[in-house]
């Protein structure tokens, strides 16, 4: 097992519409997509799409949505390690004007404990903070074995403050800064104080403020994708995480700047497509985005 991703799974239904109906109104969407969803889940699929082996510990139900999810994983070569729930979780995603609204229904009442997998041959562990008991157990086990631990800190989770102390690479969303009443630079300072040797705060089109082992704070500007080409920003951050994980697995001696530059191009590809599956980039897609879009000034 080269890499392990741990997080909660969704089936995403993404719809493009001019307006949301209210009351007894009806309308017809312009387009729709049905795909896998969830932060670490989408990152695992992105990693696999970019040519790296990915195992996934996640929630799986035996309902028809669960069967759909299992088929999706098999088609991308993502090896599933299911933790059973009664019902699959579902997200309705409505992208509009470079933003997206999301309505979720989640079943996180697990019917069994999580599997304890052998990490002795694992090189990377990626977490999103969901399934907190498993995330903590695996983060501690990975640290003892010298496995790189990566975290997608998209929002505050019940175990986040304890979990962050066992993380090597923590890339958090600006939303977490807001929830913790911290500025971006303050957040980087907090990550450093917790022992994260690489940390960053992503903030959409503003790019990412980050540091590496040198401790120097830098700005990685986002790529300038023309607004008329932006279709769906949902999942772009998850693809970013999966892409830098894939880059690290392919070239562990490369700099984190190189890993993150590849990841931002992967995100630039994602936002041009509706739904997570359609937005998964290949390495050829990444190179096209790197050539097509300059960095924002």
Secondary structure, 3 states (H helix, E strand, C coil): CCEEEEECCEEEEEEECCCCCCCCCCCCCCEEEEEEECHHHHHHHHHHHCCCCCEEEEEECCCHHHHHHHHHHHHHCCEEEEEECCCCCEEEEEEECCEEEEEEECCCCCCCCCCCCCCCCCCEEEECCCCHHHHHHHHHHHHHHCCEEEEEECCCCCCHHHHHHHCCEEEEEHHHHHHCCCCHHHHHHHHHHCCCCEEEEECHHHCEEEECCCCCEEEECCECCCHHHCCCCCCHHHHHHHHHHHHHHHCCCCCHHHHHHHHHHHHHHHCCCCCCCCCCCCHHHHHHHHHHCCECC
